[in-house]
Amino acid sequence: MTEQLECLEIETGANPQSSVIWLHGLGADGNDFAPIVPELDLDGCGSVRFVFPHAPRIPITVNGGYVMRAWYDILGIDLARREDEGGLRASLKQVDAVIEREKQRGVPARRIVLAGFSQGCAMTLLTGLRHVERLGGLIGLSGYLPLSGTTKEERHQANHDVPVFLAHGTTDPVVPLARALEARDVLNQLGYSVEWHTYAMPHSVCAEEVMDISKFLRSVLA
């Protein structure tokens, strides 16, 4: 049985009929994106439960083994050539368990959106494309597509048409823009509908991006 992750939760009203599961980046925790909730314009979406899981604490190789919250280890600067496949797949199961818990609480899969920043973006794409039921949408911010070579074989047909929002900063020094462009291109080649945005910012989030995320959420949850 997969261990359930600890989560911070914010509900925008009583009896939520939709859920947004938001995955943080390396070294952060579920509190990192909680402040974004009041900034989102969710007019027409009804009550929404935002779920912010805390990743496990693990040693990070590229940081000299320092222990921090992370969805998987970073083995080197080249994110594509040296991937922590075991860690990625272990976290996939944990994120899947959070999705399943929302279903058990009465939220249909099609009203569950998976979102994430940086490592959280990687986990959003890894998990969402493989999920066995059609989700409401995927939001990937300042990240990339992990285990890219296995996506075609492992993706689930249920999510072949899931809406995907991808956004990235043009001056990101942590995850190069090229990695996000690769993710976009791979998903387009596989037939996914990708809404692509770039912003003049580093490895962060900006006000214009929040407005675009609001619009996307309204389109898939309203």
Summary of the structure (lengths in Angstrom):
residues: 222
radius of gyration: 16.0
end to end distance: 34.3
largest distance: 47.1
contacts: 748
relative contact order: 0.15
helix: 38%
strand: 23%
